[in-house]
Amino acid sequence: MWSLQFVLTVLLAVLPFCQLAILRGAGHFKPGHEGECFLDNINIYMKVNDSKPIIGCQEAHCSEGSEPGTYFYEMYTCGVISHGSRLFKKVPGDRFAVYPDCCDKFVPI
């Protein structure tokens, strides 16, 4: 059985790299755009299985739902990180890059 110290060490090593937030919503249907997701909050159409970078360090992905003719989208963005340790330093992401390279990262010192 693993010791508590081993498990905590592994978690401290892995958690700084877990920086993802996901928003999932129903892709709205628009006549003439069958087989596509319409993201009304940003006014774009996406084909199924397409991904597009979105302003603000985000990426949108369109997928087919479990029911025929249904679609959903996911918005990926940087998660909130609290490294809580002096063993890591924050490396700012490239604000001009697309997701995920625009996200801040924490790396071991």
Rosetta blueprint (number, residue, H / E / L):
1 M L
2 W L
3 S L
4 L H
5 Q H
6 F H
7 V H
8 L H
9 T H
10 V H
11 L H
12 L H
13 A H
14 V H
15 L H
16 P H
17 F H
18 C L
19 Q L
20 L E
21 A E
22 I E
23 L E
24 R E
25 G E
26 A E
27 G L
28 H E
29 F L
30 K L
31 P L
32 G L
33 H L
34 E L
35 G L
36 E E
37 C E
38 F E
39 L E
40 D L
41 N L
42 I L
43 N L
44 I E
45 Y E
46 M E
47 K E
48 V L
49 N L
50 D L
51 S E
52 K E
53 P E
54 I E
55 I L
56 G L
57 C L
58 Q E
59 E E
60 A E
61 H E
62 C E
63 S E
64 E E
65 G L
66 S L
67 E L
68 P L
69 G L
70 T L
71 Y E
72 F E
73 Y E
74 E E
75 M E
76 Y E
77 T E
78 C E
79 G L
80 V L
81 I L
82 S L
83 H L
84 G L
85 S L
86 R L
87 L L
88 F E
89 K E
90 K E
91 V E
92 P L
93 G L
94 D L
95 R L
96 F L
97 A L
98 V L
99 Y L
100 P L
101 D L
102 C L
103 C L
104 D L
105 K E
106 F E
107 V E
108 P E
109 I L
